[in-house]
Amino acid sequence: PPHTIPPHLHCPGAMTCGLPDEVLTIVLLRSSDQMLLRGREVCRAWAVLATSPEIWHPRLERLWHGKQCPVLHRRLAADPSLTDFKRFWRSMRDSTRTLFHHIDEICGDRQGLPPGVWCFRFKSQAGRSWMARDPWWNGAPPIMLRLKPDGTMKAASDAPGLWGRRGDPAGEFELAEEEGRSVIRENGHPSLRLFRHPIHWGMYLQSCWTVWTAFPMAPHGEDPFMEDDSLVLGPDDPVQAAEIAAYNDRARGLL
């Protein structure tokens, strides 16, 4: 069936752009996101149509499908001042944000996990002894930890010898911002820096030794973006190297 512009969006000025309504609608519906941005500058009619909900609502739904950003999604959806066009582009801008904007992003609702829960695993750089005790490296579900708004942590799964039994206190954490990135420090270990998954935008933390995800952690080998070879932070980082030395000094002092 022919494509037609919804009556409430019809603008006679569209013909001044040299295209009939039906052709103009097909062009806009099939244009890329970036082309629609440029199309707004063609004429007034294109500016109206190129930002209309008929164009952007389905694009927004496709964009959000499978994304792991419940706090952002809820905030954008609840703001009546935003059009679908603005929600789309604010979502794109937010997809690489590496600063926590709200405590709920640390301690709040999750998709596929209980509120405030982070999945945890060691990196291979932590050493074979830690890998041997880590369920994730042995084909089992990852360890889970709950971070609470008061800065305390609890084991959210059984991890004897590491974080204790489910419900056991697991220490404390504090939040900082360094070089435009959120950083979490917990229990004297090397600091955790905030990153974003390139596909579903989920938030994750990493240090040279560990990875924490605010989304369900895929089994070993199933998510190439979350394998050690793809994670950029290692012991050669100067900040991490200094924190490793300080941690080891404290550990030796306890012996």
Disulfide bonds with the S-S distance in Angstrom:
Cys17-Cys43 2.41
